[in-house]
Amino acid sequence: MGPRMACRNGSCIENVLPGQAFRIRYTLQDVSGNPLIMTQWSDSISTKDEPASYVSIQAWDAGLRSGSMVVITVLLAVAVFTLIVGFAAAVTMGWR
């Protein structure tokens, strides 16, 4: 598979390059390295081109959050806090 193969500790690792086509197959070998079973070569698998730089990824885009989303989040957080306080009060009152 691919242009350069490096086998270490019984595992062959391939330098898969972007924009290339590869074919693979699996082999089952005995302890001496003789192939016992081998699959046919696969159809061609193409890798994608170079990925975008990590710098270009927007983790937070303020334009995607609307005011209503913020309001709903605050209301839900307050409701959860109220439920937790109410549950704690009910448990402590029940112990008396």
C-alpha positions in Angstrom: 0.0 0.0 0.0 1.3 3.5 -0.8 4.7 4.8 -1.7 6.7 4.0 1.5 6.1 1.1 3.9 7.8 0.7 7.2 7.3 -2.5 9.2 8.2 -2.4 12.9 7.3 -4.9 15.7 5.2 -7.0 13.3 3.1 -4.0 12.2 3.4 -2.3 8.9 2.7 1.4 9.0 2.2 3.4 5.8 2.9 7.0 5.1 -0.5 7.9 3.6 -0.2 11.0 1.6 -3.0 13.4 0.7 -4.4 13.4 -2.8 -3.1 9.8 -3.5 -4.9 6.6 -4.4 -4.2 3.4 -2.5 -5.2 -0.2 -2.6 -5.0 -2.5 0.4 -5.2 -6.2 1.3 -5.0 -8.1 4.6 -2.7 -11.1 5.2 -2.7 -13.6 8.1 0.8 -14.9 8.7 2.2 -17.6 10.9 4.9 -16.9 13.5 7.7 -17.4 10.9 6.1 -14.7 8.6 4.7 -17.0 5.9 1.3 -15.9 4.6 -1.5 -18.3 5.5 -4.5 -16.4 4.1 -4.5 -13.3 1.9 -7.4 -11.2 0.7 -7.7 -9.8 -2.8 -6.6 -6.2 -3.4 -9.3 -3.7 -2.6 -10.7 -1.2 -5.0 -8.8 2.1 -5.2 -9.2 4.3 -2.2 -8.4 8.0 -2.7 -7.3 10.3 0.1 -8.5 13.9 0.4 -6.3 16.8 -0.4 -4.4 18.8 2.2 -6.6 19.7 5.2 -7.3 23.3 6.1 -4.9 24.8 8.5 -6.0 24.7 12.2 -5.7 28.5 12.3 -8.6 28.8 9.8 -11.0 26.8 12.0 -13.4 29.1 13.9 -14.1 27.7 17.3 -16.5 30.5 18.2 -18.4 32.5 15.7 -20.5 35.1 17.5 -22.8 35.4 14.4 -24.0 31.8 15.0 -25.4 32.5 18.5 -28.6 34.5 18.6 -29.9 36.4 21.6 -32.8 34.0 22.1 -30.3 31.1 22.4 -28.5 33.0 25.2 -31.8 33.7 27.0 -33.0 30.1 26.8 -29.6 28.9 28.2 -29.8 31.3 31.1 -33.4 30.3 31.9 -32.6 26.6 31.8 -29.5 27.2 34.0 -31.7 29.1 36.6 -34.4 26.3 36.4 -31.8 23.6 37.1 -30.3 25.6 40.0 -33.8 26.1 41.5 -34.6 22.4 41.1 -31.3 21.4 42.8 -31.9 23.8 45.7 -35.5 22.6 46.1 -34.4 19.0 46.1 -31.7 19.7 48.7 -34.3 21.5 50.9 -36.8 18.6 50.5 -34.2 16.1 51.5 -33.0 18.1 54.6 -36.6 18.8 55.7 -37.4 15.1 55.3 -34.7 14.1 57.7 -36.3 15.9 60.6 
